[in-house]
Amino acid sequence: MSSQIILRLLPSARCLFDEPVQLKVSGLRSRQVVTMRARSADERGVVFSSSATYRADGRGEIDLDRDPSLSGSYVGVEPMGLLWSMRPDILHKRFQKNNSLNPHVVRFSVHEEEGRVLAEATNERLLIGEGVSRHPVREGNIHGVLFTPPGQGPFPAVLDLYTFGGGVSEKRASLLASRGFVVLTMSLYGHDDMPGNTKKIQLDYFEEGIQLLKKQDKVGSKGVGVVSLSKSADIALSVASFLPDVWINGCSANTALPLYYKNSQILPALMFDVSRIIHTELGAGIVKYVLNSTLAEENKVTLVPIEQAKGHFLFAAAEDDLNWDSKAYMDQMVERLKHHGKENFESVCYPGAGHYLEPPYGPFCPSAMHGVVHAAALWGGEPRDHAAAEVHLWKKIQDYFRTHLSCDAALSEAKL
């Protein structure tokens, strides 16, 4: 009589999105070869899936923390490989999970070589931790969502700028709140009754968000941190006189849209030339070199004067970013700060990583539609290296904010 085949998820089938889970299979025949699969759908209904072939040990067991994949979406020992290697069933689709109330539900399964299902298990990966409050904000000009951890605090405060693309993205903000931060994520356009697009950036808007965070009862830090990515990274540089700042794969200049404060233009926009897109046989272009040069004399007026900042910077750049020349921009900013005798920064570089460095264990995004050039674009990166970079950076961001947003930190004054 054959034993029952069991697929277990340890320590639990229910966890936070950014937590690893251990997959174990028991009850197989000695040395039996099986295919393990993962399948999920994002909030737009796009299906993502992955598969990998494993051989059971002499006791008929497989442990993804120990055993290598022999073939499939990845090879080698990759405990979370079935998650990060998931690909969409439609080309050029990026995994969308913006509403924190909707968990990332992944169905794992074990199959015979002929395809018959031997065992199944469901992993519910939550974007918001137990006890974290989610409060939609419509105060003054602010359109966003405020997340507050359970408990009395005091907690450090963070402004999450995930502004380009429209609407509100809650994933990173809700996960940071689940790790002990009060976080406000703000929409720049395309949310509720906001216009569907924008022609300029008003720095006053983000100043308003910072003031809202500072007056929250559970906020203990006198300063506010900012976490950003891509276009929002240069916005974050411009508000950095207030606060510590995490810059991820952005530019050293103000890009695409002019920057205003108190109805006066602070910085013009560094523009781009879409004729410089490199077209590939994959049906997606490389837009890395479309921006005009930040080093050209006529473009120096677009550079963000980060040497004025009173706070601290954490610069993170992916060396294989095909959207921005992120490593070059990071090097420019580091050199600029050093030139002015500044030591208020850290930098980290990730070889083999692509543009979208996000909270870990989501599906890797090789290509997707680009919001500015309105065409499919390659984002760069090698899936395994990119996944490892996300794990490292996510911890570094939290450690960085805890270090620089201690509740007795000296008050940083704005210099706008």
Helices and strands as residue ranges (DSSP letters): E 6-10, E 14-16, E 22-26, E 33-41, E 47-55, E 62-63, E 71-72, H 81-84, E 87-88, E 104-111, E 117-126, E 133-139, E 142-148, E 155-161, H 171-178, E 182-186, E 201-202, H 203-214, E 219-227, H 231-238, E 245-248, E 259-261, E 264-267, G 274-276, E 278-279, E 285-286, G 297-302, G 306-308, E 313-318, H 326-339, E 345-350, E 367-369, E 376-378, H 383-404
